[in-house]
Amino acid sequence: MAINLAEIIIICLIADYLMKRIHVPGLVGMLLTGILLGPSVLSLLHEQTLSIAGDLRNIALIIILLRAGLQINRKTLNEIGWRALLLAVVPGIFEMVTITLFAPMVLPLTTLEAAMLATILAAVSPAVVVPLMVKFQHERRGTGKGIPTLILAASSVDDINAIVISGIVIGIYTGVSVHIVADIAFIPLSVIIGVSVGILSGLAIARMFDRFHPRATKMALTVIGVSIFLFHGQNLLKMVHIPFTPLIAVMALAFILIEKREKNAHQISAKLEKIWVFSEIILFALIGAAVDLRVAVTAGLSGALVIFIGLAGRSVGTMVSLAGSRYSPKERAFIMVSYLPKATVQAAIGATPLLAMKTAGMPTGAGEIILAIAVLSILITAAPGAWLIQRAGKAWLTVDE
């Protein structure tokens, strides 16, 4: 496995260099490397590597969420509060409704099966969006109006909505007893509990730093370790039916550190920036490895059409969310583009309807179509979306003093 990781690192570094030479984000090269090395093309990744891919992706995602949280300040959060909430909910709902209505016209799916597909597709990818927003924060692009922070906050909650509603629809389809009101209440509760746990964790870490005065490297490792426990806590709390969002908790933890211990936070941020060089490679290469080209091909042109129609609905929802805001037309267009990439959620739950149908002893044709389109959405939107976000950010966002 060590040799396998070494191969991934070397090839991704080369791909990153080549992509940047042609003014394309390096993560595009890493995604393509993962697809090339993955099971659907050359199949050069060992079983051991693939077996821990989920954990490695989570650790890499934790690094970038911490970096994002350490860039957020209270003033910006106060300014974007309600707008972030709208952006977290409205675009996803528009995309779900659009796909639910349109998909049965071009695919052999019922309306309820189309709704299952819609809930899986209607989630933006934090793995693609967050690193680019952190990069823009460092470059101070759009920070005067808090645009990167707005997208960071909204995209995290956007995923929760899609995952929760997906569970409700799958439960209805397979005949599993669901409590819709309770499940919908899960969304705000999971955010509130996530923020609360993150704040308490951040305060505890701050007090520990005051008492023991560790060096910057140990502070960074401590924060990463606690964040990994927060991610693992999601599974433990789920067993006792307590809603919890680790993405929000990790960002809240980092936010408290920058508020309460600014000097320590900047030291940690510098260390995380170095660790991210390795984490970025692991994150995007393993997301690429999760893409099965053979499954994606079965979705065909009809599947691609559904994806694009859904993105059009999401874009309309984004513009509705920004109506009456202080953002210029170019800034609104940038936010719309930033809300297009799919990857993380689709790779994680794309096969869930298929597995649920098998468990319930139901025909699995619809589940296979849903999985194929979920995989295709990663291919169509992840790498091109990253490229578009970088180009749009440089063209449409102003660099603040």
C-alpha positions in Angstrom: 0.0 0.0 0.0 2.9 2.4 0.7 4.2 1.9 -2.8 0.7 2.5 -4.1 0.4 5.8 -2.2 3.9 6.8 -3.5 2.7 6.2 -7.1 -0.4 8.3 -6.5 1.6 11.2 -5.0 4.3 11.3 -7.8 1.7 11.0 -10.7 -0.6 13.6 -9.1 2.3 16.0 -8.6 3.2 15.7 -12.3 -0.5 16.1 -13.3 -0.8 19.1 -11.0 2.2 20.7 -12.7 0.9 20.0 -16.2 -2.6 21.3 -15.5 -1.2 24.6 -14.1 1.0 25.0 -17.2 -2.2 25.3 -19.2 -4.0 27.4 -16.6 -6.3 24.6 -15.3 -6.7 24.0 -11.5 -4.3 21.2 -10.4 -7.1 19.3 -8.7 -8.5 18.5 -12.2 -5.3 16.6 -13.0 -5.6 14.8 -9.6 -9.2 13.8 -10.3 -8.2 12.5 -13.7 -5.2 10.6 -12.2 -7.6 8.9 -9.8 -9.9 7.9 -12.6 -7.0 6.6 -14.6 -5.5 4.5 -11.8 -8.9 3.4 -10.5 -10.8 0.1 -10.9 -12.6 1.3 -14.1 -9.5 2.0 -16.2 -6.0 0.6 -15.3 -7.0 -0.9 -11.9 -3.6 -0.1 -10.4 -4.9 0.8 -6.9 -4.5 -2.0 -4.3 -7.4 -3.4 -2.4 -5.8 -2.1 0.8 -5.7 1.4 -0.6 -9.3 1.3 -1.7 -10.4 -0.2 1.6 -9.2 2.9 3.5 -10.1 5.4 0.8 -13.1 6.7 2.7 -11.1 7.4 5.9 -8.4 9.1 3.9 -10.9 11.3 2.1 -12.5 12.3 5.4 -9.1 13.3 6.9 -8.3 15.4 3.8 -11.7 17.0 4.0 -11.1 17.8 7.7 -7.9 19.6 6.8 -9.6 21.9 4.3 -12.6 22.5 6.5 -10.3 23.6 9.3 -8.5 25.9 6.9 -11.8 27.3 5.9 -13.0 27.9 9.4 -9.8 29.6 10.3 -10.5 32.2 7.6 -14.0 33.1 8.8 -14.6 36.1 11.1 -17.6 37.2 13.1 -18.3 40.4 11.2 -18.6 38.5 7.9 -20.8 35.8 9.4 -23.2 38.5 10.7 -23.4 40.1 7.3 -24.1 36.9 5.3 -26.3 35.1 7.9 -29.7 35.0 6.2 -28.3 35.0 2.7 -26.3 31.9 3.5 -29.4 30.2 4.9 -31.3 30.9 1.7 -28.4 29.7 -0.5 -28.2 26.6 1.6 -31.8 25.6 1.0 -33.3 27.2 -2.1 -31.0 26.1 -5.0 -31.1 22.5 -3.9 -34.9 22.5 -3.7 -35.1 24.0 -7.2 -32.8 21.3 -8.5 -34.7 18.5 -6.9 -38.1 19.7 -8.2 -36.7 20.3 -11.7 -35.2 16.8 -11.9 -38.3 15.1 -10.4 -40.5 16.7 -13.0 -38.2 16.3 -16.0 -36.5 12.9 -15.5 -39.5 10.7 -16.1 -39.9 12.3 -19.6 -36.6 11.0 -20.8 -35.7 8.0 -18.5 -37.7 4.9 -17.6 -38.3 6.2 -14.1 -41.5 6.8 -12.1 -41.9 10.2 -10.4 -40.9 8.7 -7.1 -37.8 7.1 -8.6 -37.0 10.4 -10.3 -37.3 12.1 -6.8 -34.7 9.6 -5.5 -32.4 10.6 -8.3 -33.0 14.3 -7.7 -32.1 14.1 -4.0 -28.8 12.4 -4.8 -27.9 14.9 -7.6 -29.0 18.0 -5.6 -25.8 18.4 -3.5 -22.8 20.6 -4.2 -19.4 19.1 -3.6 -17.5 20.6 -0.6 -14.4 18.6 -1.7 -14.3 20.7 -4.9 -15.7 24.0 -3.7 -14.1 24.5 -0.3 -10.4 24.3 -1.4 -11.1 26.9 -4.1 -12.9 29.2 -1.7 -10.0 29.0 0.7 -7.7 29.9 -2.1 -9.7 32.9 -3.0 -9.7 34.0 0.7 -5.9 33.9 0.7 -5.9 35.9 -2.5 -8.6 38.2 -1.0 -10.9 37.8 -4.0 -14.4 38.8 -3.0 -13.6 38.9 0.7 -14.8 42.5 1.0 -18.4 41.2 0.6 -17.7 37.9 2.2 -18.4 35.9 -1.0 -16.0 32.9 -0.3 -17.4 32.7 3.3 -21.0 32.8 2.0 -20.3 29.8 -0.3 -18.4 27.9 2.4 -21.2 28.2 4.9 -24.0 27.5 2.5 -22.4 24.5 0.7 -22.0 22.6 4.0 -25.7 22.8 4.9 -26.7 22.2 1.3 -25.3 18.7 1.6 -27.2 17.9 4.8 -30.5 18.8 3.1 -29.9 16.5 0.1 -28.8 13.6 2.3 -31.7 13.8 4.7 -34.4 14.3 2.0 -32.8 11.4 0.1 -33.2 9.1 3.1 -36.9 10.1 3.4 -37.7 9.5 -0.3 -35.8 6.1 -0.3 -37.8 5.1 2.8 -41.1 5.9 1.2 -40.2 4.1 -2.0 -39.0 0.9 -0.2 -41.9 0.9 2.3 -39.7 1.6 5.3 -41.5 3.5 8.0 -40.5 7.1 7.9 -41.5 10.1 10.1 -41.3 13.0 7.7 -41.8 15.8 10.2 -39.1 14.3 12.5 -36.8 13.8 9.6 -37.2 17.3 8.3 -36.6 18.6 11.8 -33.3 16.7 11.7 -31.8 19.3 9.3 -31.9 22.4 11.6 -31.2 20.2 14.7 -28.1 18.7 13.1 -26.8 22.1 12.3 -27.5 23.5 15.8 -25.9 20.5 17.5 -23.0 20.5 15.1 -22.3 24.2 15.8 -22.7 23.7 19.6 -20.3 20.7 19.7 -17.8 22.5 17.5 -17.9 25.6 19.8 -17.4 23.5 23.0 -14.6 21.6 21.4 -12.9 24.8 20.3 -13.2 26.3 23.8 -11.7 23.1 25.3 -8.8 23.2 22.9 -8.2 26.9 23.6 -8.0 26.2 27.3 -5.6 23.3 26.8 -3.3 25.5 24.7 -3.3 28.1 27.5 -2.3 25.5 30.0 0.3 23.4 28.2 1.6 25.9 25.5 2.3 23.3 22.9 4.3 24.1 19.7 2.5 24.9 16.5 2.9 21.4 15.0 1.4 19.8 18.1 -1.4 22.3 18.1 -2.2 21.5 14.5 -2.1 17.7 15.2 -4.4 18.2 18.3 -7.0 20.1 16.2 -6.9 17.4 13.5 -7.2 14.6 16.0 -10.2 16.2 17.7 -11.8 16.8 14.3 -11.4 13.2 13.4 -13.2 12.3 16.6 -16.0 14.7 15.6 -16.4 12.9 12.3 -16.5 9.5 14.0 -19.0 10.9 16.5 -21.5 11.2 13.7 -21.8 7.4 13.6 -22.0 7.0 17.3 -24.7 9.7 17.7 -26.7 8.2 14.8 -27.0 5.0 16.8 -29.0 6.9 19.5 -30.9 9.0 16.9 -29.1 12.3 17.7 -28.7 14.4 14.6 -25.2 15.8 14.1 -23.3 17.5 11.3 -19.5 17.0 11.6 -18.7 19.4 8.7 -20.3 22.3 10.5 -18.8 21.2 13.8 -15.2 21.2 12.4 -15.7 24.7 10.9 -17.2 26.0 14.2 -14.2 24.6 16.1 -11.8 26.5 13.8 -14.0 29.6 14.0 -13.7 29.6 17.8 -10.0 29.3 17.7 -9.6 32.3 15.4 -12.0 34.3 17.7 -10.4 33.3 21.0 -6.8 32.5 20.3 -5.9 34.4 17.1 -2.2 34.0 17.4 -2.5 30.2 17.9 -5.0 30.0 15.0 -2.6 31.6 12.6 0.2 29.2 13.6 -2.2 26.3 13.1 -3.3 27.6 9.8 0.3 27.8 8.5 0.9 24.2 9.5 -2.4 23.1 7.9 -1.4 24.9 4.7 1.7 22.6 4.4 -0.3 19.4 5.3 -2.8 20.3 2.6 -0.3 19.7 -0.1 -0.4 16.0 0.7 -4.1 15.9 1.7 -5.2 17.5 -1.6 -3.6 14.8 -3.6 -5.2 12.0 -1.5 -8.6 13.7 -1.6 -9.0 14.3 -5.3 -7.2 11.1 -6.4 -9.4 8.9 -4.3 -12.6 10.7 -5.4 -11.5 10.1 -9.0 -10.8 6.4 -8.1 -14.4 6.1 -6.9 -15.7 6.9 -10.4 -16.7 3.9 -12.4 -16.6 4.8 -16.1 -18.4 1.7 -17.1 -21.3 2.5 -14.9 -21.3 6.2 -16.1 -21.4 5.2 -19.8 -24.7 3.3 -19.2 -26.4 6.6 -18.3 -26.0 7.8 -21.8 -27.1 11.2 -23.3 -30.5 11.1 -21.5 -28.7 10.9 -18.2 -26.4 13.9 -19.2 -29.5 15.9 -20.2 -31.1 15.3 -16.8 -28.0 16.5 -15.1 -27.8 19.7 -17.1 -31.5 20.4 -16.7 -31.0 20.0 -12.9 -28.1 22.4 -13.0 -30.3 24.9 -14.8 -32.9 24.6 -12.0 -30.2 25.0 -9.4 -28.9 28.1 -11.1 -32.4 29.6 -11.1 -32.6 28.8 -7.4 -29.3 30.5 -6.8 -30.4 33.7 -8.5 -33.6 33.7 -6.5 -31.6 33.3 -3.3 -29.5 36.3 -4.2 -32.4 38.6 -5.3 -32.1 41.9 -3.6 -28.6 41.3 -2.4 -25.7 43.8 -2.6 -23.8 41.5 -5.0 -23.1 42.7 -8.6 -24.3 40.7 -11.6 -20.8 39.3 -12.0 -20.5 38.3 -8.4 -23.9 36.6 -8.6 -22.8 34.7 -11.7 -19.6 33.6 -9.8 -21.7 32.3 -6.9 -24.0 30.4 -9.4 -20.9 28.8 -11.0 -19.5 27.8 -7.6 -22.7 25.9 -6.9 -22.3 23.5 -9.9 -19.7 20.8 -9.1 -20.8 17.4 -7.9 -18.5 14.7 -6.4 -18.5 14.0 -2.6 -22.1 13.2 -1.9 -22.7 11.5 -5.2 -19.8 9.2 -4.7 -20.9 8.5 -1.1 -24.6 7.7 -1.5 -25.1 7.2 -5.3 -25.5 3.4 -4.7 -27.8 3.8 -1.7 -31.1 3.4 -3.7 -29.8 0.3 -5.4 -28.8 -1.3 -2.1 -32.1 -0.4 -0.6 -34.0 -2.0 -3.5 -31.9 -5.2 -3.2 -32.5 -5.3 0.6 -36.3 -4.9 0.1 -36.4 -7.6 -2.6 -37.6 -5.1 -5.3 -36.6 -4.8 -9.0 -33.3 -2.9 -9.2 -33.4 -1.4 -12.6 -34.2 2.1 -11.3 -31.4 1.9 -8.8 -28.9 1.0 -11.5 -30.0 4.0 -13.5 -29.7 6.3 -10.5 -26.2 5.0 -9.7 -25.1 5.5 -13.3 -26.3 9.1 -13.5 -24.8 9.9 -10.1 -21.4 8.7 -11.4 -21.9 10.6 -14.6 -22.6 13.8 -12.7 -19.1 13.6 -11.1 -17.5 13.2 -14.6 -19.5 16.0 -16.1 -19.3 18.6 -13.3 -16.3 18.0 -10.9 -13.3 18.8 -13.1 -15.1 21.3 -15.5 -16.7 23.0 -12.5 -13.4 23.5 -10.7 -12.0 25.0 -13.9 -15.0 27.3 -14.3 -14.8 28.4 -10.7 -11.2 29.4 -10.9 -11.7 31.2 -14.2 -14.8 33.0 -13.0 -13.1 34.0 -9.7 -10.2 35.6 -11.5 -12.5 37.4 -14.0 -15.5 38.5 -11.8 -14.2 38.9 -8.2 -12.3 42.0 -7.2 -9.1 41.7 -5.1 -9.8 43.6 -1.8 -7.2 45.8 0.0 
